[in-house]
Amino acid sequence: MAIERTLVFIKPDALNRGLAGQIISRFESKGLKIIGSKFVHIPDAQLEEHYSHIKNKPFFPGLRNFIQKAPSFFLALEGLNAVEVVRKMAGITHAGRAEPGTIRGDFALSMQSNVIHASESEDAAEKEIKNFFSKGEIHSWKKIDSDILYAEDEKSC
């Protein structure tokens, strides 16, 4: 059993379409705990840090323009195998090919306008949370149902 933290951000296309509440609700319904949230226009420095692996690609200026058209809604989530769970819930990056039932499969059609970002690994999640949240913006707390949610997993470990 691994309690992990991960980063999600709900992109401007989802906010413009009024999907933020439905997306957040899916994570809460799954049992993930929100330990941080913020609504922000992503400044250039943070955007370039986040997309450092593609910032020199020819499509990056278009991506920057898309992401900076409106604010994004950031969530730091915590839960059992949170990184893997959130990635499965998000669906594949190319939303037009994402499975129905996933967030991208239900709400998006394209590679760029795919409504959500989800950390791809525990290491990436840690780095991304540090990039977008200060220490004072992350809150540790215990959900009243944590003992119920994780009880069977503790026995099987």
C-alpha positions in Angstrom: 0.0 0.0 0.0 1.4 3.4 -1.0 -0.2 6.6 -0.1 1.1 9.0 -2.7 0.7 12.6 -3.8 0.1 13.8 -7.3 -0.6 17.0 -9.3 -3.5 17.6 -11.5 -4.3 20.8 -13.3 -7.6 21.5 -15.0 -6.7 23.3 -18.2 -8.4 26.5 -19.7 -10.5 24.5 -22.2 -12.2 22.7 -19.3 -12.7 25.9 -17.3 -14.2 27.6 -20.4 -16.6 24.7 -20.8 -17.6 24.7 -17.1 -16.2 21.2 -16.4 -14.0 21.9 -13.3 -16.7 20.8 -10.8 -17.4 17.5 -12.6 -13.7 16.7 -12.9 -13.0 17.5 -9.2 -16.0 15.5 -8.2 -14.6 12.4 -9.9 -11.4 12.5 -7.9 -13.3 13.1 -4.6 -15.8 10.3 -5.5 -12.9 7.9 -6.1 -11.6 8.6 -2.5 -8.7 10.9 -3.3 -8.1 13.7 -0.9 -7.5 17.3 -2.0 -4.5 18.6 0.0 -4.0 21.8 -2.1 -5.8 23.8 -4.7 -5.4 27.1 -6.5 -6.8 29.0 -9.5 -4.0 30.8 -11.4 -2.7 32.1 -14.7 0.5 30.1 -15.2 3.4 32.6 -15.5 6.1 32.0 -18.2 8.7 30.7 -15.8 6.5 28.1 -14.2 5.1 27.0 -17.6 8.6 26.6 -19.0 9.7 24.6 -16.0 6.7 22.4 -16.2 7.2 21.8 -20.0 11.0 21.9 -19.9 11.1 18.7 -21.9 9.3 20.3 -24.9 9.9 24.0 -24.6 12.2 24.0 -27.6 9.8 22.1 -29.8 8.1 24.0 -32.7 4.6 23.5 -31.2 5.5 24.9 -27.8 4.5 28.6 -28.6 1.0 27.4 -29.5 0.7 25.3 -26.3 1.9 28.3 -24.3 -0.8 30.5 -25.9 -3.4 27.9 -25.2 -2.5 27.4 -21.6 -2.2 31.1 -20.9 -5.5 32.1 -22.5 -7.2 31.6 -19.2 -6.4 30.4 -15.7 -5.9 26.8 -14.8 -7.2 25.1 -11.6 -4.5 23.2 -9.8 -5.0 20.3 -7.4 -2.6 18.4 -5.2 -4.2 15.1 -4.5 -3.3 12.3 -2.0 -4.4 8.7 -1.8 -3.7 5.1 -2.3 -1.5 4.8 -5.4 -2.7 8.3 -6.4 -0.4 8.7 -9.4 -1.5 5.5 -11.1 -5.2 6.0 -10.2 -5.3 9.6 -11.5 -3.5 8.6 -14.7 -6.0 5.9 -15.3 -8.9 8.2 -14.5 -7.5 10.9 -16.9 -7.1 8.6 -19.9 -4.5 8.8 -22.6 -3.1 12.2 -23.6 -4.6 12.1 -27.1 -8.2 12.7 -25.9 -9.8 11.7 -29.2 -8.4 8.2 -28.6 -9.1 8.0 -24.8 -11.5 5.4 -23.5 -15.0 6.4 -22.6 -15.3 6.7 -18.9 -12.0 8.5 -18.5 -12.0 12.2 -18.0 -10.4 12.9 -21.4 -12.5 10.2 -23.1 -15.7 11.8 -21.8 -14.8 15.5 -22.1 -12.2 16.1 -24.9 -11.3 15.3 -28.5 -7.8 16.6 -29.2 -4.1 16.3 -28.1 -3.8 19.9 -26.9 -7.3 20.6 -25.7 -7.4 17.5 -23.5 -8.9 19.3 -20.4 -6.4 18.0 -17.8 -2.8 17.4 -16.9 -1.9 14.5 -14.5 1.6 13.8 -13.2 3.2 10.7 -14.9 5.2 9.4 -12.0 5.8 9.9 -8.3 9.1 11.8 -9.1 7.3 14.0 -11.6 4.4 14.6 -9.1 6.8 15.7 -6.4 8.6 18.1 -8.7 5.4 19.5 -10.2 3.8 20.0 -6.7 6.9 21.9 -5.7 6.8 24.0 -8.9 3.2 25.1 -8.5 2.6 25.1 -4.7 4.5 26.6 -1.8 4.8 24.6 1.4 2.1 26.6 3.1 -0.4 25.7 0.3 -0.2 22.0 0.9 -2.3 20.7 3.9 -2.0 17.4 5.6 -5.2 16.2 7.2 -7.0 12.9 7.9 -10.3 12.1 6.1 -12.7 10.5 8.5 -13.2 7.6 6.1 -9.4 6.9 5.7 -9.5 3.9 8.0 -12.4 2.4 6.0 -10.9 3.2 2.6 -7.5 1.6 3.3 -8.4 -1.1 5.8 -8.5 -4.0 3.3 -5.3 -2.8 1.6 -3.4 -2.8 4.9 -4.4 -6.4 5.5 -3.2 -7.6 2.1 0.2 -5.9 2.3 
